[in-house]
Amino acid sequence: MLIAAIYFGGLGLIVGSFLNVLVLRRGVMSLHGRSACPSCGKTIWWYDNIPVLSWIMLRGRCRYCGSSISLQYPLVEALTSGLFVAVGLAGFPEYLFSLHAALMTLGALVIVSLLVAITVYDMRHTIIPDEWSYSFGALALCLAFVQAPNIWTVISGPVAAIPLFFLWLVSRGRWMGLGDPKLALGIGWLVGIPLGVIAIFASFIIGSLVLLPLLAYERLVTHKGEVSQASAGLTMKSEVPFGPFLIASCLLFWFAQLYGIALPLSMFGL
Ligand SMILES: [Zn+2]
């Protein structure tokens, strides 16, 4: 069990490091070629490229020019590592003895990686790359269909996506982009119904819990006239990426499912 945790934790660090590169270079440059400091252009050697550790050792600064290295790098590596451990331990030890279980765990690891990449990309650009959400959706549908090959499995994606699609439609894309319903398709397939629909609604609650205190804080500092220092420029009209909230909610319900944790859903009549 401990060995499995260490193995998946290490694997997650390496994959997380790759996801950072994937997010930064998508549509900008090829995935091949060595990493270089964006400020001074010096090649980053392997000893300065060890996930999480190097960032801490360098105190978040380039070894050569001293310009700061984004906190995104260690955070994404640590997050991916944590999620990989969670997936790895959920299937332990079945995947050691059954090819079916091993493939399911592999699929879950790819899904986790896609969701991390989508989260970071959406936070940076407030756009979700279609090819990533479609890959997530296709994989989620495959995993679900292997376990329960019936019509309910197939419609669970569209059913979860319809509320967000409706929001996109009535607001003509002002409240919500089309990327969010596309992402919700995969969420529905991953956790099924009714859980998929509940996960979508829960993401609005998670979103308000995060955004309302932030908005209140922004109002406070704006009134004091300290806008430039503490404020991130967030207002009621700001374009806030919704994908991260959808994904946070999805992971919450999915892991509860993987670990067989009973959720207090009696309020929904379930
Ligand atoms: Zn540099």
Residues whose N, C-alpha, C, O or C-beta is under 5 A from the ligand:
A	BS01	ZN	C37 S39 C40 G41 C62 Y64 C65 G66
